[in-house]
């Protein structure tokens, strides 16, 4: 047998029959037809032999061809031995080692688990079929497995390459011949009760003939094990179908650090190995991100990787991604007669076969599907990443009756069209090449618009169902689910915004909490505002528009633009109240509680919090009661009623525990640590803050974690533990860790995407830490600069005492009376009362001035 990937060379390194015959024919200047006529054989025989598609040729045919070519001496012996190698006739019983009539295996990348698993399956099943797309590496895997299990098959291991047009007697005769006998009856006697292994490659060329032959063989020789490769199962009783998946690719966002790191992902390692065959230089560090993206785009399919790497002769990896990343289906050998080299190459194209593209390879498997399965595959091409069975069933229902998609998905898996990886529900994915091909077919059939619209509706439904879980004990699971669906959410939102804006509005209105956690507050708010302004959404349900307005306000608050959305929040509150939507009303009041203090409307903010607490209590909404109490805590702190604030936070913690909201409990404890600092218990505050920061890291709230670590640094600075305080500055603001630079920079607005908090608040916090460190070190001039920077950053920031704290520090650091005037003005705007320790500092300052 000469497998596809090793057809050019035999196991001993000599030229294979196809190349040898073609070389001799061209040397004497004959066409295939002329050689066939001179030898007295059919032209198809010559053509199949040169393509490597013919089953073992008869000795008479070999002699006729040798005579027609005028071969003699060593050339004739080489030709005959290559056509009918003596090694292929297995010796009989009595030999020490099991005879193996197969090419030597070639090194495989990332197939260790596959080899072990298939080897084990051969002990349990009479027929094991390796199925998958053309070029996925089925033959190379089969040859490796056959050699690995040879010791367990003492009667021998042999292989047959099926030729196009072969019938059942052809396959039976070739199989018997490979074991050194001429008839099926002799084969049974030859093998006896010992185990033997037959590898049948490329069954797609004559599937019915192979199926019939194997039925006869396995019945006549019960100890025979058969390993089959093809694009679909044979369909025999007792057959075990084992799909061969593409190679593992780097996950999205992962970039190999160097060539050694490529070995973590076999697809990337194979690409680099093949690239090394066509250019001397290894991939440069600049090329590594493109390399990772390219093999992801190729789906880890070895044929595609080899075809792409061959173009590395004239293009670097970045150019390959730019030029071919969006049209991988057009990848081909480049010219007729090109044949991929190496263990993973797919079927060869002979000199007259024409160029074979990746599209051709996928199309062959696509045509094996029933019409209903083809239609399902075209619809599933709408998914951009992994999906669940339930999501697939929603998409395939297309507004009609829902049906069980599991059998259909199993058929796609058997053909190697579907990847199934991982243990969560979102573990199904079409290979990129398969998805692209199916999308092309959908476009050709005029189905694309309907499929994409259905996809948008399904994704909107998924997000709408998931959004309530973004608060409460299910938050981490809900965030993880939306993270997995990110690319589908993006695609659905973009398409529906253009073609079905009400669907887009439903989708976008459910996303603000997730957008906020993922640092997409600016882009998310922009999308919501666009959809609300679209005249086509004017007739949408009032409550839907209200949720969209509320979402825009939530996101605006993240980047200090909440005041711009205040009218929308007020309008949303009216809509929810009139509609009797308690959840919407409580959410609107909560957003108002966050926005109003920034406008100096402290009394109204307190009224909204009290109204929210009353409504939540009336409707037994425990979590909303906890949120309202948390808002009221701020007013107690603002008015320096710290004992009352501590009692409220204890209530928040109790209610959050009652409703199982772990995140709300952690946030309450973060506020408790801050309150401990305001009470002057700095060491205890620092310890509490460290524990809370660790919990926030587990919850995935980077913005609040940064604020908490900053509060720890401020507590340490107050306590005079300056080195520890500066360590927190170095952790959160690396630029602040530069040795000797202890003055505020001219421009200190930090770019912190994903922080989940106002950048100015973080700047103010850093200024406070640095200012107190300088003050404890006796450097009042530097302290004044930092406190002034903190005050400028805190100006207009809602919800914190930072401005007052910064101005108190600035007053203590300088003798400028204007600072006290600015402090009085700030207290009037913010409504913040001075703490006892702050009054004591200012009293001491006044006393110094009088002296």
N, C-alpha and C positions, 0 to 999 in steps of 0.2 A: 504493500500500500504506500502511496505517496500523498500525504495530506496536503491540503491547499497551501498552508503557510510554509511548507518545506519542499515545494515541488521542484524548485530550481536545483537543489542539491540532494544527493542521496545520503544515507546514514554514514557512509564512509567518506563523505566530502566530495565525491565525484559528481559530475554533471548529470542531472536527471534525464530521463528518456525524452521528455518533451523538448528540452533545449538541445539534446544531442541529435535527435531526428531532424529538428528544424535547421540546426547548424550544418549537418551533412547535406540536406536538401539544397540549402542556399549555396553551399560550396560548389555543387555541380550544376547550379543554375536552373533548377526545376521548380515549377509551381506545384502546389499540392495536387492539382488535377493531373499534371504530367507524371508525377511520381506514382500516383495511384494507377494510372493507365499502364505505365511501364512494369509495375509490380503485379498487376492483375488483381488488385484489391479495390474496395470501394473508396471513393474520395472522402466519404464521411469517416472511414476508419483512420485515414491519415490526419484529417482535421481533429478528430477526438484525441488521437495520440499526441499531437502537438499542443493541444490545450490541456493535456493532463487529465482528460475526462474519461478515457477508455479504461474499462476494467482490464485486468491482466491479459495482454495479447497472447494469442496462440503462437506456438513455436513455428508453425508453418508460415504465419503472417510475418513473423520476425525475419525468417530466412528469405522470404520473397522481397521484403523491403531492403534487406542487406544486399541481395543480388542486384536489385534495381539501382541502388546507390553505388554499386561497384566496390563495396567494402571487402577487405581481405586482411589477413594477418591480425595484428594487435587491434586495429580499428574494428574489425568484425567481431573479435572476441569481446571487446569493450561494449559494443552495441548489443550483442546477444545477452551478455551478463547483466547489462543495465535493464534491458527489456524483461528478462526472466531471471532475476537474481537467484543464485543457488541458496542464499541465506533465507529466502522466503519459503523454502520447503522445509517444514519443521522436521527435525529428526524424530525418530520413534522413541518408545519407552527405553529407559535405561540410562539416559544422559543425566548428569549430575544437576545441571541448572536448567530451569524451564526455558525452552527456546522462545525467542521473541523476534517476530518478523515485522518490525516497525522501525521507522526512523528513530534516531536518538532524540530524546526530548531536548528542547531548547529552554534556556532560563526564562522563568515567568516572574512577573512583578505583581505582588499583592494577591496571589492566588493560593497561598498556603492553606487557608481554611477551606477553600473550594476543593483542593486536592484531597485533603483529609476527609472531608465530608463525602465526596463522591466515592472515594476508596471504600469507606464504610458501607455505603449503599449497595455496592456490588456484592457484599456478603449477604445482603438481605433480599435482593430482588433479582429475578432472572434477566430483566431488561431494564437498563437505566438510560434514559434519553436526555442528553444535554441539548437544550433548546435555547434559542436567542437570535438576536439580529445578526445579519451577516457582518462579519468583522469583529464580533465581540470576543473572539478567542476560543471558540468551542473546540476546534480541532487540536490546538496546542494544549489545552487543558486535558482533553481526552488522551492524547499521546503520553503526557506526563503521568496521568493516573494509571494508564496501562503498564507503564514501566514500574511504577511504584508498587503495584499489586502483583507483579509477575511471579514472585516467589509463592504466592497463594494459588497459582494456577499451573500445576506441574505438567499438565498436558500441552501447555504452550499458550502463547499470546500472538494473535495475528490480526491483520487489518485489511479491510477492503474499501477502496474508494469507488463509490457508485458512479457509473457513467450515464450520461443522458441517453434515454431510449432503452436502457437495460430492462430485461424482463426477469421474472422470478427464476427461471432456469439459469440465466446468466449469473445472478447473485449467488445462487446455490452452488454452481460450478466453481465460481471464483472463491467462495468461502471454503469449499472442500479442498481446492487446489492449494490454498494458503496453508492448510494443515498437512499437505503432503499426500493427499489421496485424490482419487478421481470421481468417486461416487459417494452419495449420501450414506449408503449402507456401510461403506468402508470407513467413513468418518466416525460413525457410531462405534465401530470396533476399534478404531484408532484411539479414540479418547477414552472409551470404557467408562469406569466409574470415577475417573480423575476429573478435576475441574480444569476448564479451559476458558479463555477469554477471546471474544471476537469483537474488534472495533469496526463499526460500519460508519463510514464518513460520508457526508453530503447526501443524506437520504432524500432530500428534496428533488433530486434529479430524476428519481423514479420511486415515488413514495408508495404506490400500490404494490409494485414489484417487490420492494424491500419488505413491506408488511407481510405479504404472502410468504416470501422466502423465510423470514424469521419465524413465522408461525410453524412452518415445517421443521426448521432447524431446532427450535427449542423443544418441540414435541419429540423429535427423533433423538436428540442428545440432551437429556435432562440436566446434565452437569455443566452444560455450556452456559456461560454468562456473556451477555451482549451489551456493549456500550455503544450508544448511537449518538451521532451528532446531526442536527438539522434545525430548521426554522420552525418546525412543529413536531408534536409527538407522533410516534408511529401508530399508536392506537391498538396495542396488543394487550391481552389480559395479563395482569401482573406487572405491567410496565410502570416504572416510577419516573415521573417527569421532573427533571431538575433544571430550572432556568439558570442560565449563566448571565449574571449581571455585569454591567460595565465596571471599570475600575473606580475605586474611591477617588473623589476629587476634593480639593481644599474647600471647606465651607465658605460661604459668603463672608467677606471681611478678613479671611485668613490669607496671609501672604507669606510664602517661604522666606526665611531669613537669608538662606544661602543654599548652595547646591546640596549640602548634607541634609538640610531641612526638607528638601524635596522628597526624600525617601519616606517621609511620613504619609505621603499621598501617592499611591502607585501611579495614578494617571499623570501627575506632574513628573514623576520620576521617569516614566516611559517617554514622555515628550522630550525631556532633557536628554535621554539616552539616544533617541532617534535624531535629535537635533545635532548631537555630537558626531553623527555619521555624515552629516552634510556640511558642517562648518567646524573649524578648529576651536573657535572660542566658546566657552561655556556661557550660559545666560548671565548677563550682567545684573547687578543689583537693581538697576533702573528697569530692566525687563521683567523682573520677578512678579510684580503686581499684574502685569499683562499676561504673563504665563499662567498664573493662577486663574485669572478671569477667563482665559482662552480655554483651558481644559475643563473648566466648569461649563462653558458654553458648548463644548464638544460632548458634554455629558459623560466623560470618562470612557467613551467608546474607542477601543484600541484602533480600529480601522480609521476612524476620523482623526485620531491623534497622529497616526503615521502619515496619513495623507497631508495633514496640515504641516507636520514637521518637515516634510520633503520640500516645502516651499521656503524653508529657512535657508536655502542656498543663496537666495538673493534678497530676502526681507528679514529684518529683525523681528523679534517677538511682538513688540508694540505695533509695528506695521501690519503684522499678520492679524492681530486683533482688530485693528481699525479697518482693514480691507475685507476680512472674511468673517468677522464676528457675527454679522447679521445675515450671512448666507452660507452657513455650514453645509446645507443640503447640496450645494453645488460642488463640494469638494470631490475631486476625482484624481485619477492617476496622472492626469495632465496630457497624456498622448496615448494612442493605441499601442498596446503591447507593454505598457508600464506595469510592473508587478511589485506590490509592496513587499519589503523584506522584513523578516523578523517573526517572532512567535505569535504576533497578534494580527497578522494580515488576513484579510478576508479572501473570498473567491478571486481567482486570478482571471484576468482578461487576456486572452490570447491575441495574436497579432491581428486577427480579423474580427475580434469580438467587439471592438469599439471601446470608448472610454466608459468606465463604470463609475458612477457618482454615488455619494452617500444617499441621495434621493432614491436611486435605483434600489439600493440595499433595503431601505425602509419600505419602499413601495412593494417589494416582493412579499414581505411579511404582512403588509396591509391587505394585500389581495387574498391572503389566506383567511381573512375574517369573513364572517357572514355579514350580509348587508346591515342588519340591526346593530351588530357590534361595530361596524365601520361608522355608522351614524353616531353611536355613543362615543367613540373615540374622537370624532370631530368636535363634539360638544365639550368633552373633557379637555380639549386643547385650550379652552378659555382660561383654565387655571394656570397661574404663573409659578406656583411653587407647590409644596406638598398640601394634600387635602385629606379629608376623612371620607369613609364610606357614606356617612350620613350627608355630608356636603355634596358628594357626587350624586346621590339619589335625589337631593333637592334640585340640582342642576338638570338632571336627566328627566325629571318629572315634567319640566317645562310647563308648569301650570296645570298639568293633567294628573292622571292617576300615578301615585308613587309606586315603584316596583323595586324588588330586591336586586341590587346591582352586584352583589358578591359573586355570583357565578360568572357574570360577564367580566368582572375585574380579574377573576382567576384565569379566564381564557387569555386576557391580555398579558397577564404575568407569564403564563406558559409560553407565549410566543416571544417573550423578552421585550415587549413594548412598554411594560409597566414596571417601575421600580418600587419595591416595598422595603422600607428600612425604618428602624427605630421601633419603639414600643408604645408610643403615644397614639392617639387617634389620627393625628396628621402625619401619616407615614407613607402615603401613596403619592407617586409623582411620575408623570410621563417623562421619558428621556427627552432632552431638548430637541434632538433631531426628529424624534417621533412627533412631538408637539408641533414643531414647525411644519412638518409634512401634513399633519392632520389639519392644521389651520389653513394651509394652502388648498387642501381639498374642500374645506368648508367654504372658502372664498370662491372657489371655482363653481360650487353648487349654489352660490347665492345665499348661504346660511349665516354668514359672519355677523351681520347686524343683529339678527334674532338671538344668536348664541351669546354675543357680548351683552345684550340687554338682559337676557336671563341670568347671566353671570353676575351682573350688577345687582339685580334683585336678590339673588341668593346671598351675595356677600353683605348687602345691606341688612338682610334678615339676620344673618349671623352676628353682625356687629350690634344690631338693635337688641338681640337676645342676650348678648354678652355684656353690654354696657352696665346694667344694674350690678353686676358682680365686681365692677371696678371700685366699689366701696364695700366695706364689710369684710367678713372672714374669707370670702372667695376672691379677694383682689389679686393675689399672686397668680392664681390659676387663670383668671380672666386676662390679665396682662400678658401672660405667656401665650395664651391662645391668639390674641390679637397680634403679638409679635410674630408668631408663625405665619399669620395670614397677611403680613405687611404688604408684600408685593401684589397680592390680589386686591387688597383694600385700595392701594394706590391706583391700580388699573381700573377697578370698578368706579372709583370716584371720578377719575379723569373722563371715562366714557360717558357716565351718566350725567356729569355736569354739562356736557355738550348736547346730549340727546334726550335726557330725561331728568331735568333739574330737580323735580320733586323727589325722585328716588335719591339723587345726590344729596339733597337737603336732609332726608331721613338718615342717610348714612353719616353725613358730616355732623349732624346734631348729636349723634351717639358717641362721638370720638373725643370731645375735649379733654376729658379726664386722662385718657390714654395719651393724647398729644402732649398734655402738660407733663406727664411722667417721662415722656421720651424727648422732652426739650423741643417740641415742634409747635410752640405756642404762637410764634409769629406767622408761620405758613398756615397753620390751622385756622387762626383767626382770619387771615386774608381770604381763605377759601370760604369760610362761613359768611363773611361780609359780601363776597361776590354772589353767593347763592341767594342771600336775602335780598340783594339789589336786583336780581334777575326778575324781569317782569313775569316770567313763566311760573315763578313760585308764589306770586301774589295771592293765588287762590288756594294755596296749601292750607291744611288744617291750622287754625290759629295756635293751638298748643304746640304743634310741630315748629312753627316759626318762633314761638316763645322759647322753646328749648334751644333753638339755634342762637337766639339773641343772648340767652343766658350763657351758652357755651362760649360765644365771642367775648363776653365780659370776663369769664373765668380766665381765658387765655390772655386777655389784655392785661389783667392784673399781674400776670407773670413778668411782663416787661414794662410795667409802670404806666400803662395807658388805660387803666381801668376807668378813669373819669370820663373818657370818650364814650364808653359803652353804658354809662349810668342811665341815660334815658331809655335805652333798650331794656335794661333790667327792670325799671319801674313799669314799663309797658308789659313786660312778661308777667310781673306780679299781678297786674290787673287781669290779664288773660287767664292765668291759673286760678285766681280767686273766683272769677265769674264762672269758670268751667267746673269748679269743685275739685280741682286736681290738687290734692293735699301734698303729694310728693313735689310737684312743681312749685307750689306756694312756698313750702319750706326751703327748697333749693334757692328760690329767688331771694327770700329774706336772708339766707345765709350769705349769698353773694353781696347783698347790700351791706351786711354787717362788715364785710371785708373792704368794700370800696368807700363807704361814707367817711370813715375817720381820716382818710387822705384829703378830704375836702373840708375838714374841720367840722363836719356835722356829727359831733360826738353824741349829742342827745338823741338825734334820730337813729344813729347806729345802735344805741342802747335800746331804744324803743323797738327796733326791728328784732333785736336779739330776744327781748322779753316776749314779743308777739310770737316769735318762732318757738320759744320754750312753751308758751301756753298752748299753741296749736299742736305741737308734738306731744305734750302731755295729754291733751284732750283725745288725741287719736292713738295713744299708746305707741308712739313711734320712738323707741328707746334710743336708737342711734342719733336721731335728730335732736332728742333732748340733750344728749351728750355734746353735740356740736353747738347747740345754743348756749349751754353752760360754758363751753370753751370761749365763745365770743364774749360772754359777760365777764369772764376772767380778766380779759384785757382791760375792761373798764375799771375793775377793781385795782389792777396794777396802775393804770393811768392816774387814778385818784389816790395812790399810795396806800390803799387798804390791802396790805399784803396778807394779813391773816384771813380776810374774806376770800382773797384769790386762792389761797391754799385750800380752803374748804371746798371751793368750787372745783378745783382740779382733782381733789379726792373724789368728788361726785362724778366728774367726767370719767375717771379711771374705773369707778364702780359700774357705771352705765355701759361703758365700752366693753368691760368684761362680761356684763350681762347679755349683750347682743353679739358677743364673740368677735368684735372688731379689734384684732390685734394691732393694726396700724394706728387706730385712734388711741389705743392705750399707750403705744410708744410715743406718739406725738404729745400726749398729755404728760408723760414723764419727761419729755424734752422741755416742756414749759415748766415743770416742777424744778428741773435743774436750773433753769434761768431764774426762777423765783428764788431759789436758794441763794443764788449769787446776789440778787437784789437785797436779800436779807442780810448780806454781809458774811455768810458762811462759805468762804471761797474754796477751801480745800474740799469740803463736802460737795459743793457744786461741781468742781472739776471731776471728782470721782463719778458722780451721777451722770454727768455729761458724756464721759467716756463710754459708760455702759450703754447709754442711749444711742450714741453714734454707731456702735457696733450693731445694735438692733436695726437701726435705719439702713445700714449697708445691706443687711439681709433682706429687708423689705424692698430694696431698690428705689430709695428716694434720695438721690444724690444731693439735691438742693438743700433739703432739710438737714441732711447729715453735715454738709459744709457749714451751715449756720450753727449747728450744735458744736462742732469742733471749734469753730471760732469763739463760741461762748465759753468753751473750756479754756481757750487761750486767754480770754479776757479775765476769767476768774483767777487764773494763775498769775496774770500781770498784776491784778489787784492785790494778790497775796505776796507779791514781791518775788515770785519764782520766775525770774525773767528769762532764764535760759530755756525752761520748759515752755514758757509762753511763746518765745521766738521759734521754738520747734514746731508749734502749731502753725505759725505764720509760714514757715518754710514748707510745711506739708500742703497748705492750701494755696499759697501764693509763692511759687518757686522764685519769682523775681525778687521777693522780699528777703530771700536767704543769701543774697550776694554779700560776701564779707565786706564790712566797712560802709555799706550803703544803708544808713539808718535814717535817711531823710525821705519824705514822701516824694514820689516822682511827679513830674509836671503833669503827665496825663496818666490817670490811674483807673480808667474805666476798663474793667476786665471783660474779656470775651469768654463767657462761660456757657456755651451751648449745653443744654440739658441740665443746668443747675437747678431749675425749678424755682428760682427765687430772683428777686430784683437785684441786678448787679450793683446798683448804688447802695443797697443794704449791706452787701458784702464789703464794698469799699469802706463804708462807714465803720463796720466792725473791725476791719484791719487797722484803720486809723486809730480807733480806740485802744486796741491792743498795743500798737507801737507807741502811742502817746503815753500810756501808763508805764510801759517799760522805761521810756526815756525819763519820765517823771521820777520813778524809783531810783534811777541812776543819777539823778540830780542834774540832768541836762534839760532845763526848762525851755531853752530856745527851740531845741528839736522837738520837745514834747508839744510846744505851742503849734509848731508847723503841722504835726500829725493830727492834733485835735482840730485844727482849722480845716484840714483836708477831710476829716471825718464829718465835721459839721456841714461842709459844702455837699458831701455825698449824701448825707441824711436829709437834706432839705427837701421837703415834699414827699418823703417816703412814709407811707401809712403803716400803722400797726406796731411801731417800735418806739422805745424811749431813746433811741440812739442820738437824736438831735440834742435833746436836753443833756444827756450824759456828755456828749462832745463839748457842748458849750460850758458846762460846769468845769470840765478838764481844762478848757481854753482859758477860762477866767482864773483858775488857780495857777496856771502857767504864766500868765501875763498880768500886767498892771493896767491894762486898757479898760477904762470904764465903759467903753462902748460895747464890750462883750456882755456886760450885765444887762444893758438895755436890749441887746439882741436876745439874751436868754429870757427876759420878761416877755418879749414879743412872741418868742417860740412857745412859751408855756401857754399864752393866751390862745394861740392857734391850735396847738396839739391838745390842750386841756390836761397836760401832764403835771402832776404835783411832785414836788421834790421829796426825795427820801430823807430820812433823818440824817444819814451820813453825808448826803449832799448839802443839806442845810448847815451841818456842822462845818464842812469845808468852806462854804461861802461866808459863814460867820467868822471863821478864823481869818479869811482873806480880808474882810471888812475891818477886823480888829488890827491887822497889820497896817492897813492903810491909815487908820486913825493915829497909830503910833508914829 
